[in-house]
Amino acid sequence: MNKIKIAKINIYEKDKEGSPYETKQGNSYKKLLVTTDKGTVISGMIFSSDDPRTAWREGQEVEWEVKGRDYEGKKYYDFSFFNPKETKGKYQLLEERIQALEKNVVVPKEEISFIEEEPINLEDIPL
């Protein structure tokens, strides 16, 4: 993850004609435009009102990851931002799973001692 500093941020709910942004499936979204302190412009889509990116402010530093890929001869860049809510949720789920497993694990309190037996003489066995 890399850190970027937000120089300018804009979140748009409507396009230039005044129509709300919608996906082909009819889901509404907001358009995010971030300009970094180095002049890089990053755009994205916000689908939820509780998305942490809606709280971003100019001058704030955020963590992000960029991955490049080729598609039909063109270079595209996918990016994702660090979301503390998602991370907390994943760790919380992992912690719950560990606790459930630990409840079912039997840990011996004392060392198990084995009973020593005398060797068996095969001639003593009736066949």
Secondary structure, DSSP 8 states (H G I E B T S, - for coil): -EEEEEEEEEEESB-TTS-B-B-TTS-B-EEEEEEETTS-EEEEEE--TT-GGGG--TT-EEEEEEEEEEETTEEEEEEEE--HHHHHHHHHHHHHHHHHHHHH----SS-----------GGGS--
